[in-house]
Amino acid sequence: MVFKKITLIGKSGENFENAVDDAITRAEMTLDNVHWVEIVEQSVQIGGLNDREYQVEAEVAFEIED
C-alpha cells in the first residue's frame, strides 16, 4: 500500500473538536480511502470578546489506488 498525505485546516466557532470534525468531513467528501488524520497544530483566532474561531491543521492520509 502507498499513502499520500495532504494538509487541511478545519475551522469552528465552537471548539477544537468541531474544527477536527470539519477537516475530517471535508476530507471524506472529496477523497477516497481516507485512513487517518494527524492533528499538527491548534490555534484560536480572536475577533473580539465573544468572537473566536478554533482552527486545527490536520494532515490527512489516504491510500493511493493502483
MMTF fields as JSON, N, C-alpha, C and O atoms, coordinates in Angstrom:
{
  "mmtfVersion": "1.0.0",
  "mmtfProducer": "UNKNOWN",
  "numBonds": 263,
  "numAtoms": 264,
  "numGroups": 66,
  "numChains": 1,
  "numModels": 1,
  "chainsPerModel": [1],
  "groupsPerChain": [66],
  "chainIdList": ["A"],
  "bondAtomList": [4, 2, 8, 6, 12, 10, 16, 14, 20, 18, 24, 22, 28, 26, 32, 30, 36, 34, 40, 38, 44, 42, 48, 46, 52, 50, 56, 54, 60, 58, 64, 62, 68, 66, 72, 70, 76, 74, 80, 78, 84, 82, 88, 86, 92, 90, 96, 94, 100, 98, 104, 102, 108, 106, 112, 110, 116, 114, 120, 118, 124, 122, 128, 126, 132, 130, 136, 134, 140, 138, 144, 142, 148, 146, 152, 150, 156, 154, 160, 158, 164, 162, 168, 166, 172, 170, 176, 174, 180, 178, 184, 182, 188, 186, 192, 190, 196, 194, 200, 198, 204, 202, 208, 206, 212, 210, 216, 214, 220, 218, 224, 222, 228, 226, 232, 230, 236, 234, 240, 238, 244, 242, 248, 246, 252, 250, 256, 254, 260, 258],
  "bondOrderList": [1, 1, 1, 1, 1, 1, 1, 1, 1, 1, 1, 1, 1, 1, 1, 1, 1, 1, 1, 1, 1, 1, 1, 1, 1, 1, 1, 1, 1, 1, 1, 1, 1, 1, 1, 1, 1, 1, 1, 1, 1, 1, 1, 1, 1, 1, 1, 1, 1, 1, 1, 1, 1, 1, 1, 1, 1, 1, 1, 1, 1, 1, 1, 1, 1],
  "groupList": [{"groupName": "MET", "atomNameList": ["N", "CA", "C", "O"], "elementList": ["N", "C", "C", "O"], "formalChargeList": [0, 0, 0, 0], "bondAtomList": [1, 0, 2, 1, 3, 2], "bondOrderList": [1, 1, 2], "singleLetterCode": "M", "chemCompType": "L-PEPTIDE LINKING"}, {"groupName": "VAL", "atomNameList": ["N", "CA", "C", "O"], "elementList": ["N", "C", "C", "O"], "formalChargeList": [0, 0, 0, 0], "bondAtomList": [1, 0, 2, 1, 3, 2], "bondOrderList": [1, 1, 2], "singleLetterCode": "V", "chemCompType": "L-PEPTIDE LINKING"}, {"groupName": "PHE", "atomNameList": ["N", "CA", "C", "O"], "elementList": ["N", "C", "C", "O"], "formalChargeList": [0, 0, 0, 0], "bondAtomList": [1, 0, 2, 1, 3, 2], "bondOrderList": [1, 1, 2], "singleLetterCode": "F", "chemCompType": "L-PEPTIDE LINKING"}, {"groupName": "LYS", "atomNameList": ["N", "CA", "C", "O"], "elementList": ["N", "C", "C", "O"], "formalChargeList": [0, 0, 0, 0], "bondAtomList": [1, 0, 2, 1, 3, 2], "bondOrderList": [1, 1, 2], "singleLetterCode": "K", "chemCompType": "L-PEPTIDE LINKING"}, {"groupName": "ILE", "atomNameList": ["N", "CA", "C", "O"], "elementList": ["N", "C", "C", "O"], "formalChargeList": [0, 0, 0, 0], "bondAtomList": [1, 0, 2, 1, 3, 2], "bondOrderList": [1, 1, 2], "singleLetterCode": "I", "chemCompType": "L-PEPTIDE LINKING"}, {"groupName": "THR", "atomNameList": ["N", "CA", "C", "O"], "elementList": ["N", "C", "C", "O"], "formalChargeList": [0, 0, 0, 0], "bondAtomList": [1, 0, 2, 1, 3, 2], "bondOrderList": [1, 1, 2], "singleLetterCode": "T", "chemCompType": "L-PEPTIDE LINKING"}, {"groupName": "LEU", "atomNameList": ["N", "CA", "C", "O"], "elementList": ["N", "C", "C", "O"], "formalChargeList": [0, 0, 0, 0], "bondAtomList": [1, 0, 2, 1, 3, 2], "bondOrderList": [1, 1, 2], "singleLetterCode": "L", "chemCompType": "L-PEPTIDE LINKING"}, {"groupName": "GLY", "atomNameList": ["N", "CA", "C", "O"], "elementList": ["N", "C", "C", "O"], "formalChargeList": [0, 0, 0, 0], "bondAtomList": [1, 0, 2, 1, 3, 2], "bondOrderList": [1, 1, 2], "singleLetterCode": "G", "chemCompType": "PEPTIDE LINKING"}, {"groupName": "SER", "atomNameList": ["N", "CA", "C", "O"], "elementList": ["N", "C", "C", "O"], "formalChargeList": [0, 0, 0, 0], "bondAtomList": [1, 0, 2, 1, 3, 2], "bondOrderList": [1, 1, 2], "singleLetterCode": "S", "chemCompType": "L-PEPTIDE LINKING"}, {"groupName": "GLU", "atomNameList": ["N", "CA", "C", "O"], "elementList": ["N", "C", "C", "O"], "formalChargeList": [0, 0, 0, 0], "bondAtomList": [1, 0, 2, 1, 3, 2], "bondOrderList": [1, 1, 2], "singleLetterCode": "E", "chemCompType": "L-PEPTIDE LINKING"}, {"groupName": "ASN", "atomNameList": ["N", "CA", "C", "O"], "elementList": ["N", "C", "C", "O"], "formalChargeList": [0, 0, 0, 0], "bondAtomList": [1, 0, 2, 1, 3, 2], "bondOrderList": [1, 1, 2], "singleLetterCode": "N", "chemCompType": "L-PEPTIDE LINKING"}, {"groupName": "ALA", "atomNameList": ["N", "CA", "C", "O"], "elementList": ["N", "C", "C", "O"], "formalChargeList": [0, 0, 0, 0], "bondAtomList": [1, 0, 2, 1, 3, 2], "bondOrderList": [1, 1, 2], "singleLetterCode": "A", "chemCompType": "L-PEPTIDE LINKING"}, {"groupName": "ASP", "atomNameList": ["N", "CA", "C", "O"], "elementList": ["N", "C", "C", "O"], "formalChargeList": [0, 0, 0, 0], "bondAtomList": [1, 0, 2, 1, 3, 2], "bondOrderList": [1, 1, 2], "singleLetterCode": "D", "chemCompType": "L-PEPTIDE LINKING"}, {"groupName": "ARG", "atomNameList": ["N", "CA", "C", "O"], "elementList": ["N", "C", "C", "O"], "formalChargeList": [0, 0, 0, 0], "bondAtomList": [1, 0, 2, 1, 3, 2], "bondOrderList": [1, 1, 2], "singleLetterCode": "R", "chemCompType": "L-PEPTIDE LINKING"}, {"groupName": "HIS", "atomNameList": ["N", "CA", "C", "O"], "elementList": ["N", "C", "C", "O"], "formalChargeList": [0, 0, 0, 0], "bondAtomList": [1, 0, 2, 1, 3, 2], "bondOrderList": [1, 1, 2], "singleLetterCode": "H", "chemCompType": "L-PEPTIDE LINKING"}, {"groupName": "TRP", "atomNameList": ["N", "CA", "C", "O"], "elementList": ["N", "C", "C", "O"], "formalChargeList": [0, 0, 0, 0], "bondAtomList": [1, 0, 2, 1, 3, 2], "bondOrderList": [1, 1, 2], "singleLetterCode": "W", "chemCompType": "L-PEPTIDE LINKING"}, {"groupName": "GLN", "atomNameList": ["N", "CA", "C", "O"], "elementList": ["N", "C", "C", "O"], "formalChargeList": [0, 0, 0, 0], "bondAtomList": [1, 0, 2, 1, 3, 2], "bondOrderList": [1, 1, 2], "singleLetterCode": "Q", "chemCompType": "L-PEPTIDE LINKING"}, {"groupName": "TYR", "atomNameList": ["N", "CA", "C", "O"], "elementList": ["N", "C", "C", "O"], "formalChargeList": [0, 0, 0, 0], "bondAtomList": [1, 0, 2, 1, 3, 2], "bondOrderList": [1, 1, 2], "singleLetterCode": "Y", "chemCompType": "L-PEPTIDE LINKING"}],
  "groupTypeList": [0, 1, 2, 3, 3, 4, 5, 6, 4, 7, 3, 8, 7, 9, 10, 2, 9, 10, 11, 1, 12, 12, 11, 4, 5, 13, 11, 9, 0, 5, 6, 12, 10, 1, 14, 15, 1, 9, 4, 1, 9, 16, 8, 1, 16, 4, 7, 7, 6, 10, 12, 13, 9, 17, 16, 1, 9, 11, 9, 1, 11, 2, 9, 4, 9, 12],
  "groupIdList": [1, 2, 3, 4, 5, 6, 7, 8, 9, 10, 11, 12, 13, 14, 15, 16, 17, 18, 19, 20, 21, 22, 23, 24, 25, 26, 27, 28, 29, 30, 31, 32, 33, 34, 35, 36, 37, 38, 39, 40, 41, 42, 43, 44, 45, 46, 47, 48, 49, 50, 51, 52, 53, 54, 55, 56, 57, 58, 59, 60, 61, 62, 63, 64, 65, 66],
  "secStructList": [7, 3, 3, 3, 3, 3, 3, 3, 3, 3, 3, 3, 1, 1, 7, 2, 2, 2, 2, 2, 2, 2, 2, 2, 2, 2, 2, 2, 2, 2, 7, 1, 1, 3, 3, 3, 3, 3, 3, 3, 3, 3, 3, 3, 3, 3, 3, 3, 6, 6, 3, 3, 3, 3, 3, 3, 3, 3, 3, 3, 3, 3, 3, 3, 7, 7],
  "xCoordList": [0.833, 0.0, 0.882, 1.947, 0.406, 1.078, 0.056, -1.093, 0.496, -0.377, 0.157, 1.356, -0.747, -0.393, -0.979, -2.058, -0.259, -0.747, -0.926, -0.093, -2.017, -2.263, -2.581, -2.93, -2.46, -2.753, -4.059, -4.259, -4.941, -6.197, -6.276, -5.671, -7.021, -7.28, -8.774, -9.541, -9.183, -10.594, -10.875, -10.008, -12.106, -12.463, -13.805, -14.666, -13.97, -15.234, -15.331, -14.323, -16.518, -16.765, -17.04, -17.218, -17.078, -17.449, -16.252, -16.046, -15.453, -14.353, -13.419, -13.687, -12.32, -11.339, -11.914, -11.618, -12.726, -13.31, -14.133, -14.041, -14.924, -15.717, -14.828, -15.155, -13.705, -12.767, -12.141, -11.952, -11.821, -11.304, -12.364, -12.06, -13.602, -14.693, -14.866, -15.155, -14.694, -14.792, -13.742, -14.052, -12.506, -11.435, -11.691, -11.517, -12.103, -12.346, -13.521, -13.451, -14.598, -15.779, -15.423, -15.826, -14.673, -14.276, -13.383, -13.527, -12.467, -11.579, -12.388, -12.153, -13.33, -14.129, -15.058, -15.416, -15.454, -16.317, -15.547, -16.124, -14.255, -13.506, -12.433, -11.892, -12.108, -11.06, -11.606, -12.517, -11.048, -11.368, -10.281, -9.138, -10.654, -9.695, -8.957, -7.761, -9.65, -9.026, -8.793, -9.713, -7.541, -7.187, -6.936, -7.328, -6.287, -6.066, -5.842, -5.569, -5.97, -5.76, -4.844, -5.063, -3.826, -2.928, -3.105, -2.997, -3.375, -3.506, -2.109, -1.421, -1.701, -0.35, -0.311, 0.642, -1.357, -1.351, -2.776, -3.697, -2.946, -4.23, -4.001, -2.968, -4.992, -4.885, -6.285, -7.273, -6.339, -7.603, -7.408, -6.515, -8.258, -8.263, -9.282, -10.437, -8.861, -9.743, -10.16, -9.329, -11.475, -12.005, -12.629, -13.028, -12.716, -13.331, -13.624, -13.228, -14.309, -14.581, -15.331, -14.973, -16.344, -17.152, -17.021, -17.836, -16.021, -15.852, -14.532, -13.482, -14.598, -13.407, -13.614, -14.718, -12.531, -12.568, -11.464, -10.275, -11.894, -10.958, -10.5, -11.308, -9.189, -8.622, -7.682, -6.953, -7.706, -6.743, -6.093, -6.759, -4.804, -4.085, -3.975, -3.39, -4.54, -4.605, -3.943, -4.198, -3.09, -2.539, -3.422, -3.602, -3.964, -4.893, -4.171, -3.595, -4.199, -3.554, -4.605, -5.575, -4.401, -5.307, -4.512, -3.414, -5.086, -4.399, -4.499, -5.563, -3.37, -3.333, -3.717, -3.124, -4.703, -5.137, -4.223, -3.686, -4.054, -3.235, -3.989, -3.466],
  "yCoordList": [-1.182, 0.0, 1.252, 1.292, 2.252, 3.552, 4.599, 4.588, 5.497, 6.548, 7.913, 8.091, 8.861, 10.266, 11.073, 10.76, 12.117, 12.99, 14.4, 14.899, 15.02, 16.418, 17.164, 16.551, 18.463, 19.284, 20.034, 20.682, 19.935, 20.682, 21.496, 21.138, 22.585, 23.379, 23.386, 23.912, 22.789, 22.772, 23.946, 24.371, 24.472, 25.648, 25.427, 24.707, 26.06, 26.021, 27.239, 27.708, 27.737, 28.813, 28.283, 29.06, 26.942, 26.329, 25.824, 26.234, 24.91, 24.275, 23.535, 23.445, 23.008, 22.289, 20.991, 20.622, 20.3, 19.039, 19.24, 18.437, 20.282, 20.57, 20.983, 20.71, 21.639, 22.001, 20.74, 20.664, 19.756, 18.478, 17.788, 17.287, 17.755, 17.149, 17.838, 17.175, 19.153, 19.9, 19.417, 19.194, 19.26, 18.795, 17.368, 17.066, 16.488, 15.088, 14.971, 14.223, 15.695, 15.643, 16.098, 15.472, 17.179, 17.68, 16.676, 16.461, 16.069, 15.072, 13.891, 13.431, 13.402, 12.25, 12.571, 11.68, 13.837, 14.243, 14.297, 14.063, 14.6, 14.852, 13.811, 13.804, 12.931, 11.934, 10.535, 10.344, 9.561, 8.156, 7.552, 8.008, 6.532, 5.733, 6.518, 6.308, 7.419, 8.14, 7.147, 6.448, 7.092, 6.123, 6.75, 6.177, 7.927, 8.561, 10.054, 10.565, 10.729, 12.175, 12.45, 11.932, 13.26, 13.673, 15.173, 15.959, 15.56, 16.983, 17.53, 17.089, 18.49, 19.053, 20.269, 20.46, 21.093, 22.352, 22.784, 22.51, 23.46, 24.05, 25.536, 25.938, 26.354, 27.789, 28.369, 27.762, 29.559, 30.279, 31.677, 32.408, 32.039, 33.406, 34.175, 33.763, 35.284, 36.061, 37.327, 38.172, 37.448, 38.618, 39.608, 40.701, 39.237, 40.083, 39.263, 38.101, 39.855, 39.184, 37.869, 36.865, 37.857, 36.655, 36.087, 35.262, 36.509, 36.086, 35.342, 35.951, 34.003, 33.173, 32.144, 31.635, 31.842, 30.787, 29.786, 30.106, 28.569, 27.493, 26.865, 26.583, 26.649, 26.102, 24.952, 24.996, 23.921, 22.831, 22.607, 22.624, 22.402, 21.992, 20.478, 19.928, 19.809, 18.352, 17.777, 18.23, 16.775, 16.022, 14.8, 13.987, 14.686, 13.61, 12.614, 12.996, 11.342, 10.297, 9.451, 9.014, 9.224, 8.367, 7.452, 7.788, 6.292, 5.276, 5.605, 5.968, 5.471, 5.661, 4.338, 3.3, 4.377, 3.154, 2.854, 3.759, 1.556, 1.121, 1.299, 0.989],
  "zCoordList": [0.0, 0.0, 0.0, 0.616, -0.701, -0.718, -0.29, -0.732, 0.574, 1.076, 0.669, 0.454, 0.57, 0.334, 1.484, 1.986, 1.901, 2.965, 2.409, 1.653, 2.797, 2.464, 3.756, 4.764, 3.72, 4.89, 4.673, 3.645, 5.658, 5.653, 6.935, 7.945, 6.89, 8.095, 8.326, 7.519, 9.45, 9.841, 10.762, 11.526, 10.684, 11.486, 12.173, 11.666, 13.339, 14.061, 14.971, 15.498, 15.149, 16.097, 17.491, 18.428, 17.638, 18.91, 19.724, 20.866, 19.102, 19.839, 18.88, 17.682, 19.425, 18.611, 18.053, 16.917, 18.837, 18.373, 17.107, 16.179, 17.057, 15.86, 14.686, 13.531, 14.983, 13.923, 13.316, 12.102, 14.157, 13.661, 12.813, 11.73, 13.291, 12.525, 11.174, 10.178, 11.127, 9.876, 8.873, 7.703, 9.333, 8.445, 7.969, 6.788, 8.885, 8.519, 7.564, 6.589, 7.828, 6.956, 5.552, 4.572, 5.451, 4.13, 3.409, 2.206, 4.142, 3.538, 3.008, 1.891, 3.794, 3.381, 2.217, 1.447, 2.082, 0.967, -0.351, -1.413, -0.292, -1.519, -1.821, -2.926, -0.875, -1.068, -0.831, -0.025, -1.533, -1.289, -0.408, -0.403, 0.325, 1.105, 2.184, 2.387, 2.879, 3.992, 5.128, 5.553, 5.617, 6.646, 8.014, 9.03, 8.06, 9.356, 9.2, 8.114, 10.331, 10.401, 11.587, 12.682, 11.369, 12.444, 12.662, 11.721, 13.894, 14.214, 14.479, 15.4, 13.667, 13.726, 14.639, 15.396, 14.563, 15.307, 15.608, 14.838, 16.731, 17.094, 17.34, 17.875, 16.938, 17.193, 17.317, 16.904, 17.896, 18.041, 17.497, 17.924, 16.545, 16.029, 16.852, 16.961, 17.427, 18.301, 17.579, 17.245, 17.341, 16.662, 17.627, 17.225, 18.885, 19.892, 21.128, 21.215, 22.078, 23.345, 23.155, 23.772, 22.329, 22.117, 20.713, 20.302, 19.985, 18.59, 18.44, 18.236, 18.545, 18.417, 17.323, 17.13, 16.606, 15.603, 15.939, 15.91, 16.256, 16.574, 15.263, 14.378, 15.153, 13.929, 14.258, 15.249, 13.416, 13.528, 12.172, 11.137, 12.194, 10.994, 11.061, 11.995, 10.068, 10.078, 8.836, 7.72, 9.038, 7.921, 7.717, 8.624, 6.527, 6.184, 5.289, 4.27, 5.662, 4.865, 4.178, 4.797, 2.886, 2.144, 1.233, 0.789, 0.965, 0.173, -1.312, -1.814, -2.003, -3.446, -4.093, -3.8, -4.967, -5.646, -6.816, -7.455, -7.088, -8.246, -9.53, -10.601]
}
